[in-house]
Amino acid sequence: MDGVTDVTFRHMMATYGQPDVTFTEFTNIHDICHGSRAGWEPLRYSDCERPIVAQLYGKDPALFYKAAHVIGELGFDGLDINMGCPSKNVASSGSGAGLIRTPELALEIMASAKQGLADWANGQTLEDIGLKKAALEQAKDRNTQPWPEPEQPPRRFIPLTVKTRLGYDSVVINEWSDCLAQGQPEVISIHGRTLKQMYRGEADWEAIASAAQHIKSRGILVLGNGDIRSRNDAVSRIQASGVDGILIGRAAQGNPWIFQEKDLIRNATHNPNPPSLSEASVSLETRFQMMINHATLFESFNESPRFPRMRKHLGWYCSGFPHAAAMRANMVKTNNAQDVKGLVEEYMSQHVLTEAEAVSASS
Ligand SMILES: Cc1cc2nc3c(=O)[nH]c(=O)nc-3n(C[C@H](O)[C@H](O)[C@H](O)COP(=O)(O)O)c2cc1C
């Protein structure tokens, strides 16, 4: 999620939740190919996030071809093309969900990206295609802080995947997914809303289910997405729609443990009468430590004027425990990790939780 799932957020998810697969924020192919400092930012990652997929957006097949080489070179495990972003700047210029209106271009982009991944796997270098190696070295350097450099996997053909929506202003997902299937991506992920809906209303899982049948009959995996808020949501949506898996976005904000114990979900989906699953939880102490760790990590990656971008995460963590609202109100005014630590210490000194409160805080 643009503006949310940066490297520090994803590191927290990997540490405390361990999702099966993680996607970067969407990244502009122009920025990648021109190697601008800011352009590389969303592509920083640490090894603990693997498998990690880089998500790109744009509408120029030639640039996708080049960008695919960069994604291979940076050691990602997959390349995902965004065909679902509804934002005006992106979609009205023909990228993101705008591609739903230009299916031929969408197929051309997929073919080009795939060819780029294949040529890179077969040994073609960045110099061969006219990209500056120096810019990439700089990107890799930046990637190493504060962890060791991510291990460079051997050159191999990494999978191409696509994430999209149900349609532009009406639901056309069956025809649209038939078209996408011609490009033979490994996975098609579907957010159950049209562009016109943005994030309004409920995700339409019946439409996802219908498309899933089309897509799976072509031997392509399908991931459903939209409004999964709990393990029980995950189980019931997978069972009812027949998707191969689900993607979780907003419910992971301040809540990495939603990804814990995925085997419970996997087992329940095979059970015709699945048991009701309790939500995973952590103690209040762990939650507070997580807030401090996240803020500290954020600081180590960013100049201090950027700290206000961290505040929303702190607000999301402040939920579900006694006096959380008051703490949230203070957290969203913090300017550095030290402030966060101070507020946690203040809370601990002011509130001696009873055993019952501490338990409810962790659920
Ligand atoms: C702030 C924000 C930024 C997002 N950025 C992206 C993005 O960069 N790429 C993408 O594929 N989807 C993006 N999305 C959409 C989400 O990935 C997801 O499809 C949508 O929120 C529905 O899933 P959820 O109900 O689990 O959040 C974004 C959503 C939000 C709220």
The ligand as an SDF file (V2000), in Angstrom:
LIG
                    3D

 31 33  0  0  0  0  0  0  0  0999 V2000
   -3.4130    3.9130    1.3570 C   0  0  0  0  0  0  0  0  0  0  0  0
   -3.5330    2.7900    0.3720 C   0  0  0  0  0  0  0  0  0  0  0  0
   -2.5400    2.6140   -0.5720 C   0  0  0  0  0  0  0  0  0  0  0  0
   -2.6330    1.5500   -1.4980 C   0  0  0  0  0  0  0  0  0  0  0  0
   -1.6190    1.3590   -2.3920 N   0  0  0  0  0  0  0  0  0  0  0  0
   -1.6470    0.2590   -3.2050 C   0  0  0  0  0  0  0  0  0  0  0  0
   -0.5390   -0.0460   -4.0590 C   0  0  0  0  0  0  0  0  0  0  0  0
    0.4740    0.6530   -4.1070 O   0  0  0  0  0  0  0  0  0  0  0  0
   -0.6350   -1.1540   -4.8300 N   0  0  0  0  0  0  0  0  0  0  0  0
   -1.7390   -1.9900   -4.8020 C   0  0  0  0  0  0  0  0  0  0  0  0
   -1.7680   -2.9990   -5.4950 O   0  0  0  0  0  0  0  0  0  0  0  0
   -2.7890   -1.7120   -4.0120 N   0  0  0  0  0  0  0  0  0  0  0  0
   -2.7550   -0.6190   -3.2130 C   0  0  0  0  0  0  0  0  0  0  0  0
   -3.8160   -0.3640   -2.3810 N   0  0  0  0  0  0  0  0  0  0  0  0
   -4.9870   -1.2780   -2.3810 C   0  0  0  0  0  0  0  0  0  0  0  0
   -4.7870   -2.4110   -1.3770 C   0  0  0  0  0  0  0  0  0  0  0  0
   -3.6540   -3.1810   -1.7370 O   0  0  0  0  0  0  0  0  0  0  0  0
   -6.0030   -3.3450   -1.3510 C   0  0  0  0  0  0  0  0  0  0  0  0
   -6.2300   -3.8220   -2.6490 O   0  0  0  0  0  0  0  0  0  0  0  0
   -7.2630   -2.6470   -0.8470 C   0  0  0  0  0  0  0  0  0  0  0  0
   -7.0000   -1.8210    0.2630 O   0  0  0  0  0  0  0  0  0  0  0  0
   -8.3330   -3.6740   -0.4390 C   0  0  0  0  0  0  0  0  0  0  0  0
   -7.8010   -4.6300    0.4630 O   0  0  0  0  0  0  0  0  0  0  0  0
   -7.9840   -4.5030    2.0770 P   0  0  0  0  0  0  0  0  0  0  0  0
   -9.4490   -4.3810    2.3490 O   0  0  0  0  0  0  0  0  0  0  0  0
   -7.3740   -5.7690    2.6100 O   0  0  0  0  0  0  0  0  0  0  0  0
   -7.2410   -3.2690    2.4840 O   0  0  0  0  0  0  0  0  0  0  0  0
   -3.7570    0.6800   -1.4790 C   0  0  0  0  0  0  0  0  0  0  0  0
   -4.7510    0.8670   -0.5160 C   0  0  0  0  0  0  0  0  0  0  0  0
   -4.6490    1.9130    0.4000 C   0  0  0  0  0  0  0  0  0  0  0  0
   -5.7590    2.0910    1.4250 C   0  0  0  0  0  0  0  0  0  0  0  0
  1  2  1  0
  2  3  1  0
  2 30  2  0
  3  4  2  0
  4  5  1  0
  4 28  1  0
  5  6  2  0
  6  7  1  0
  6 13  1  0
  7  8  2  0
  7  9  1  0
  9 10  1  0
 10 11  2  0
 10 12  1  0
 12 13  2  0
 13 14  1  0
 14 15  1  0
 14 28  1  0
 15 16  1  0
 16 17  1  0
 16 18  1  0
 18 19  1  0
 18 20  1  0
 20 21  1  0
 20 22  1  0
 22 23  1  0
 23 24  1  0
 24 25  2  0
 24 26  1  0
 24 27  1  0
 28 29  2  0
 29 30  1  0
 30 31  1  0
M  END
$$$$
